[in-house]
Amino acid sequence: MTLYIATAQNQKRIYTGSDGLAGYNQILSAKHCDIISVFINGVLQPTANYTIHRNRFRLRTRDLPPAGTPIVIQFIQLCCCMAKGGE
């Protein structure tokens, strides 16, 4: 699991890795993740509210979160590997 954590800025719609907290500033490509969960102020957001591309997170809502609001994105990559002949 990879986390991106940032705090909202006034009237900001697009966030990049440079907006994230140190150590939590990587925005993965949605193509390479199995599960992505976006939380704004602790509330899980529907996928219609945002878009994610490599190193870019964009809010699609008319209203933007107030400055200082936490934004957390969880990127989960599942790996299913089976050895030859294994179960």
N, C-alpha and C positions, 0 to 999 in steps of 0.2 A: 504494500500500500504506500502511496506517495501522497503527501499533503501539501496543499498550497494555502497559505494563510496571509491575509492582508486586512487592512482596515480601510473602509470606504473613505473616499475623499469627496469634497463638495462638487457636485455636478459632474462627477467622473463616471463614464460609461464603460470605458475600455481599460483593462488592467493587464499588465505584462509581468514577467518574472521580476523585473526591477521594482515593482510595487509590493512584492511579497516580503515577509519577514525573513531575515537571514536563516538559512537552513530549511525554509519552507517556501521557497520562491520558484519552484519548477512547475510550469503548466505543461502537462503532457498533451499529446495529440489524442483527440477522441477516438481516432481510428485504431489506436494501439491499446485501448483500455476496454475492459469488459464491463465495468461498472463505474459510473461517475455520479457522485452525489455533491450537490452544491447547497451550502447552508448560508443564509444571510441572517445574522442575529439569531442563530440557532434554529432557524426555520428552514426545513427542506424545501427547495425550490423546484417547481415543475420545469421540464426541459424547454417548454415554450418561453421561459423567462430569460434564457441565455444561449449563447453559442460559445463553443470552445474549439480552438485550433492550437497548434503547437505554439507555446509561449504567448497566447492571447486569449483572454476571457472577456466577453462582451455581454453587458446587460441589455436585454431587449425590452424591458418594462418602461412605461412612460415615467413613472416615479422612480427616482433613484434613492438608495439608502442614504440617510444622513451621515455626515462626516463622523468617523470614529466607529461606525458599525462594523463588527467583525464579519469577514467573508472567509469561508473555509470551503475548500474543494478537496474531496477525497477521490483519488484515482486508484482503482483496484484492477490489477491484472491477474487473471486466473491462468494457471498452467496445468494442463492435464497431460501427463506423460505416462506412457505405459511401456515397459520394457518388452522386447520381443518375446512372445510366448507367455507373458505375464498376464495376470488378471487385474 
